[in-house]
């Protein structure tokens, strides 16, 4: 009897160990090392050779390589194409994740039904029956006479049937329920997910089939499974959205064929997901009266500007340690800006509770929101409402200086397009030519900015 070989792999970084241990010595994470069995059946040479799609190894100079770009094809959704970098590249492996109920299967079923009208498409489901898929498509009033479906969880069987059907695009829903015969572990384990994804990626490269794999997420919102899963695929995107909100955001985390951090906005309706072509309009649905602590800022998502509203509430604290709560922004960034405001703005809020919220569920990660956040904090502290026609952006340094941000002129033009009349921006971002209907005030320090605001 052949002895089963086992290995221990870290779910976070993919490092392998000869035995189990509580902490990964590579990424220092705790309780992430899990056991999996190594396949006992030796795979054929053709199955593993040519991971990127080339079966025969051949050394070439860079000037000998054909640089003709692969023709992309549209998904039918301009917001989806934006996140993918302009459309789907033939032979690419795409991983889309999201929390349960976010709409992953819905948007993919809509996309596949539209693509099936002009190309061969195959939808593989491992979590639902074909009747459930057909019922959803009928409820969404989608064209169902061209899309081919398959209910299967064995990866080898799926690829064999795909060789017969010859689809140009294929959906695997989901990668966590897929399994391979040679791997002696349950579906969803580290080894099964890794080997199944690698097998599907090789199949996509060798046969020029675009494969979209659905992935589950953990409780903190990151993709479940081994980290090597995100390394072997070409594009990783996340579909995010709160359960009490009808809007969904599709954000790219990795893309070998386009820009990362692209953002696509969808609205969940009774007829499925509908794309939002002007997301700034939905995030600027403000009240009729301007209240203190509310201000509009311009952030940059991927390749386009986005106008969102930031709200701040500064109130006297009854606690020994005042609270610092942020929703949609980094809490450590707030603590740093409060210290800068005290040192260079002369505003002491050590005995105040500070609450910050970004309206619409948008998560702001860039530093261009610093100046707008400080302005909202001062507005709430002084109980002074800022103008509804004002927009602010800029990075604030530890020395109180206002630093420029990328694509400043595009941000100002986007604000002017939505009817804003006044903008406070860093000196280096001031446009050389005047923008009709927009007064641009350039500042170099926090003191200048506060003087212009109040």
C-alpha positions, 0 to 999 in steps of 0.5 A, a space after each residue: 500500500 502506498 503511503 499517503 504524503 501530507 504537507 502543511 500549507 499556510 492559508 495566508 501566504 502559501 508557505 509549506 512546512 513539513 509539520 504543523 505549527 501554530 504560527 507561520 514563520 513566513 507571514 507571522 500569522 497564527 492558526 493559518 497552517 492546515 494539512 492537506 494530502 499530496 496527490 498519490 497518482 503522478 500526473 502526466 507530463 502534458 498535464 503540468 507542462 506549460 503552465 502559461 499555455 505553452 506545451 513546448 518550452 522554447 527560449 525566445 528573445 523579446 524582439 521575437 515575441 508577437 506583441 499583437 494585443 489579444 482582442 477583448 470582447 465586451 461583457 454587455 456591462 460597461 461598468 464590468 468592462 471598466 473593472 476588467 480593463 476594457 473587456 474580457 481577454 480570451 484565455 484569461 482566468 478571472 476570480 470574482 468574490 463577494 459576501 453571500 447575497 451580494 449578487 455574484 451569481 446574478 451578475 454572472 448569469 446576466 452576463 452569460 445570457 447576454 454573451 450567449 447571443 453572440 458566442 458559445 458560453 457555458 455556465 457550470 454550477 456546483 452549488 445550485 441545480 439547473 432548475 434553480 439557475 433556469 428559474 432565476 434566469 426566467 425571473 430576471 427575464 433573460 434570454 435563455 435559448 442560447 446559454 449552455 449549462 452544466 451541473 458538475 463539481 469534478 474539474 476533469 469532467 468539466 474540462 472534458 465536456 468543455 473540449 467537446 462544446 468548445 465555449 469561448 467563455 465559461 463560469 465556474 460557480 464556485 471554486 470552493 465546491 470543485 474537486 479533482 480525483 487525484 487529490 485525496 481531500 474534501 472540496 474546499 480544502 487548501 489542496 483542492 482549491 489550489 489544484 482545481 484553480 491551477 488546472 482550470 487556469 492551465 485549461 484557459 491558457 491552452 485553449 483560449 477560453 476565458 474562465 470566470 471563477 466564483 470565490 467565497 469570502 471570509 468574515 473579514 471580507 477577503 477571499 477565502 482559500 489559499 493565497 496562491 489562488 489569487 496569485 495564479 489567476 489573472 484578475 481578482 475582483 470583489 463585489 461589495 455591498 451592504 445588506 441594507 443598501 441597493 447599491 453594489 460596487 465591483 472593485 478590482 484588486 488585481 488585473 494583469 490586463 488593466 488598471 487595479 482599484 477600478 470601481 464599477 457601481 451597480 444597483 440591485 433591482 427586481 430585474 437583477 443588477 443594473 449598472 450606474 453610469 454616473 455614480 457621483 449622482 447617487 452618492 450626492 443625494 444630500 438633504 435640502 438643508 446643509 448641516 454642520 460637519 458635512 462636506 463634499 470631496 473628490 476621490 479618485 477610483 481607478 481611472 475616474 473621479 468620484 464625488 462623495 460626501 463626508 460627515 463628521 460629528 464632534 461632541 463633548 465626551 462623558 468618558 475618560 477616553 473619548 471615542 474615535 469611530 470611523 465608517 468608510 475611512 481608516 481610523 489611524 488616519 483620523 487619529 493622525 489628522 486630529 494631532 495635525 489639527 491640534 498642532 497646526 490648526 490650534 483646535 483641541 478635541 482631546 475631550 471630544 467624541 469624534 464620529 466620521 462617516 462616508 455617505 453611501 457606503 464608499 470606502 475611502 483609502 487614498 489620502 486626498 480626503 485629508 483636507 475635506 475630513 479636517 474641514 468637516 471636523 472643524 465645521 462640526 466643532 464650530 457648529 458652522 455649516 459650509 456652503 453646498 457649492 463647495 468641494 475640497 480635496 488635498 493631502 495633509 502632511 504632518 508639518 501642516 502642509 497641503 500636498 498635491 494629489 494625482 489627477 487634480 484637474 480632472 477632479 475639479 472638472 468633475 465637480 464643476 460638471 455637477 454644479 459646484 461653484 467653489 473649490 479649495 485645492 492644493 497649490 500644485 493642483 490649481 489648473 492653469 486655465 480658468 474653469 467656467 463657473 468654478 472659483 478655485 482657491 489654492 492653498 499651501 498650508 492648513 492655516 491657509 485652508 482653514 482661513 479660506 473655509 471659515 
